[in-house]
């Protein structure tokens, strides 16, 4: 008898269901003696014992379904060791429910914060296997996370649609793409959508350089400009501030996001007619693209193989197009960021894209 627990933690994304389906189908094809427990709303379900038994019917027809059939929530790692409002020890409670159900393994589908907690539970003696999900593609140890390619397609489509109206009216458009700490999504969508300027968190910008790029396009007869701006983009000036100073500055910042601040600065410097578009959570929703369906299915299948072999403490990722297992302790707490010297950045600059640096 194999007794497996599963949870989806953190922000949702496309192909979570596909990954769970791949895992369960593989397990079911290899053993008939199987019980699957789904914890609802991520680690919260594990903490408070909110779960349900899952059957094969739960995984039928979900390959193309976005979101997660288990629900998700954010339980910040920085507070995971703090008692809840009633004094409950979260770590001990998670261990208790794991042992109460006599689980052989807990499968965690999550991003950076989720992997930190997964590693903590591993250190506490639980058998853990993880799968890399996030639209940010910022998880260390894997070339790709499922959800990323679908989000790139959505953000790219938004930029594509903006192009026609920007060209028709001769406006400067900013498309704000998700990504607080890393810029993989903005970088890829910006290149794919033909953005003229790309601003990402890892490359602090000087708004003067952004303005100069817009003015140069005007001199070249281009009546419009498209900017792809990550929600976590930061100016060179702000990048020199401490976390505390930056937090205090944001408290009095009149702009709802960095895109509106940049738009105001460009308008004042050039007189250009500005528009800001924020696709927002559309980037996390909808049906997964074929690439993500395949990747999630492969990762789920290989995770099942690890469980059947009794190999725990690994994240299943992809490197050089091959599925690999990476120790969770090597993944937890590490961000895969865009290096300013990365070849993709250099190539984008050779294409004439400005990064504001």
N, C-alpha and C positions, 0 to 999 in steps of 0.2 A: 504493500500500500504506500503510495506517494501522496503526501498531504502538502499542498502548495498554497501559500498565501500570495496575493498580488495587490499592489496599490499603485495608483498614478498620482504623483505629487507635484505641487507647484503649478505654474501656469499651464493651461491646456495647449495642445497643438494637434495638428493633423497627424494621423497614422498611429495614434496611441491604441486605438481599437485594432488596427491591423497587426500591431506588434503582439498584443495579447492573444489575438486569434492565432498567429503563427506559433506562439509558445504552446498554447493549449492543444492545437491540432497535432503538433508534433508529439507532445506527451501522450495524447490519446491514441495516436497511431503506434506508439511503442509499448504502451502498457494499458491494460483495461482496469487495473487496480489504482484508481486515481480520484482524488478529491481536491477541488479547487475552491478556495475561500477568497472572495473579493472584499477587501476593506474599502469602505465608502469614504469619499472625500479625503483621500491621501492618508498622511500620517495621523490625521485626526481620527480616522476610523480605527487605526491600530491602537491609538492611545485610549480611546473610549469603548473599544470592543464593538464598534458598529460595522458589522460585516454580514455577508450572506453567501450561502453556498451557490456556486455557479454550475450550470449544466451545459451540455453541448449546444442547447438551444440558444443560450446567451451569446454564443459566438457565431451564430449563423447570420449571414447577411451584413456583417459589420466591417468587412474589408474596406469598403468605400466610405464608411461613415466617419465624419470628423468628430472632434471632442473625445470624450471618454465615457463609457457605459458605467464606470465606477464613480464618476465625479472626482473632483480634485479640489485642493485648497492649499493655501500657503501656511506652513507652520515654520516660521523662521528658525534657522539653525542657531542664531545667536541667543534665542530664548528657550531652546529645547531643553536645557538643563534646569531652567527655572520652573518652580512649581506653578500649576495653573491657579486660577482665582480661588479654587477651593483647597489648595494645598497639595494637589495630586502630583506625584513624581512622574513626569511623562516617560522618562526612560524606563523606569521600573514597570510602569503600566504597559508599555509596549512589549517588554520582555514577558510579562505575565500573560498577555493575550496570545503571544506567539507560543508559549509553552502550554497554555491551557488547551489550545487547538492541536497540540502535538505536531506542529508543522515541521516538515523536513527542510523547507526552504522558504524564504520570503523574497519575492521578486519585486523590485522597485523600478518603476519607469519614471525617470525624472532628470532634472538638470543639475546645475552646480550645487545649489543648496540641498537638494534632495540627496545628492551623493555624499555630502558631508554627514548628514544624519545616517545614511546607509552605512557609511564607514564606522560611525560611532556604534551602531548596533552590531556590526561585525566584530568590533573590539570587545563588545559585551558578550560575545560568544554565540551570536545568532548566525545561522547559515544564510548568506545573502548573495543574490545575483542581481545585477542591474542592467538596465537598457537605457541608452542615451537619447533623450528627447529634448528638443528645444528649437524654436525657430531661429535662435541666435547663432547656432552652430559654434558655440564658445566652450564646449566641453572638451577638456584635455583628454588625449588618448585615442581619439577617433577622428578620422578625416571628415566625417559627416554625421550629423544627427538627423533623425527623422523629424519631419516637420519643416526643416529649413528650405528644401527645394520648393515646396508648395508655397511657403511664405514669399520666397523670391519671385515666384510666378505672379502672385497677387500684387506685390509691390511694383513689379515691373509693369503689369497691366495698368496700374494706377498712373504710372509715369507715361505710358503709351497714350492713355486717354487724355492726359493733361497736355501732351504735345500739340494736339490739333487745336485746342482752344487757345493755348499760348501763342501759337503761330498766327491764328486768325486775328487776335487782338493785339499782338505785339507786346505781350506782358512778360514780366519776370515771375515765374512760378516756383514755389518751394513745395516739395513733396516730403513730408516728415515721415521717416521710416522707423519702425521699432528698433530698439537697441540702446539700452542705457549705458552699458559698459564697453561693448564691442561693436564693431562696424561691419561685420561680414555681410549681414543682410543688406545694409545700405550700399555697400561697395558693389556687391553682385547685381542688385537691382538697378543701381545707378548706371553701371556699365551696360547692362542688358537693355535698359530703357533709353540709352543715349543721353544721359544727363550731362550737362556741360560743367557742372561743379558738384563735387561730392565732399561732404563734411562728415567725418567719423570721429568718435571719441579719442582714438589713439593718435590722431594727428591734429593737434590744436591749430586753430585757424586764426588768421589776421583778417579782419573784415575789410581792411584796405586792399588786400590781395584779391578778395572776392569781388569787390567793387571794380578793381582794375580789370579783372577777367571779363566782367559784364561790359565794361566800357570798350574793351578791345573787340568784343563780339559786335558791338554797335558800329565801330569803325570799319569792321569787315563786312558790314551790310546785314548783319543778323539782327532782326527786330525783336527777338525773344530769347530768353535764357531759362533753362531748367536746372534747378538745384535739387539734389537728393541729400537730405539732411537727417542724420541719425538723431533720435530724441536725446541722446547723451552727448552730442557734439559740444565741444567746449572751446572757448577762445584762448589764445595764448595768454592773454591777461589773466583770465580766471584760472587757467591751469597752474599758475604760480601760487595760487592761494592755498591755504591749508584746508582740510576738510571742514573744520569749524568755521573758518572765514567764509568759505563757499556756501555753507549752510545758512549762515547769517545773511549773506547777500541775497540768496534765493527767497528769503522771507519777505524782503522788501522789493523784490523784482516784480514790476507790474505786468510782465508778459506771461501768458499761460504756458509757453514752452520756448525753447531756444529758437525755433523756426520763426516765431513772431518777432522775437528780438532782432534776429538777422534781417528779417523783412523790413522792419522799421529803420534799421541802420542803412540798408541799401536804398530805401525810398528817400531818406533824407540826403544821402550822398549823391544820388543820380536823378531823382525825380521820377524814377520808373514806376509804372503802375504795378503794384505787387499783389500777389494772391498766394495764400497758404492752403494746402490741402493735406489733411491728416487721415490716411486710410485706417489708422488705429487697429482695433481688434479684428477687423476683417482679415488681417494678415495671419491671425491664429485660427480662423474659422474655415468652415467648408470642407469639402471632400479632399482627401490627399491626392496629390498628383501620382502618376504611375511610378515615378522613381521612388517616392516615399513609400508607396505600397510594397514595392519589391524590397527595398532596404529594410523596412520594418518587419516584413515576413521573414527575411533571412536572419535578422538579428534575433527575432523571437524563436526561430527554429534552433539556432545555435545555443541560445540560452537554455532551451529545453534539453539539448544534448549535454550541457554541463551538469544540469540537475540530475539527469539519468546516470551520469558518470560519477556523481557525488563530488564534483569540483565546485567549491563555493568560494566566495570572496572576490569574484571577478565582475567587471563590466564587460559586456560584449560590444565591441565596436568594429569599425571598418578602417583598414589601412591599406593603401595601394590596391583597392578594390577587393581585398580579401578580408573575410571576417576573422577577427582576432579576439583574444581574451586579454584584458588588462587588469592588473590588481587594483581593486577599488581604492586602496590607500594611495596609489599613484595618481588617481584621478581627483579625489576629493580635495577641494580648496584651490584647484588650479584653473586658471582661465586661459583659453586659447584665443589670443588677441591678434589683431591685424598689425603686423610689423610695418612701420613706415618704409622699411627697406624690402618688403616682400615683392616678389616679382610681379604679382598682379597689380600692385600699386604703381610700380615702375612702368608697366605696360599701359596702364590707364593714363599715366602722365604723358607717355609717348603718343597716345591718341589725342592729346590736347585737353584732357580733363584737368581742371584745377581743383586742388585740395585745400587751398587757402593758406598753405604753409610757406 
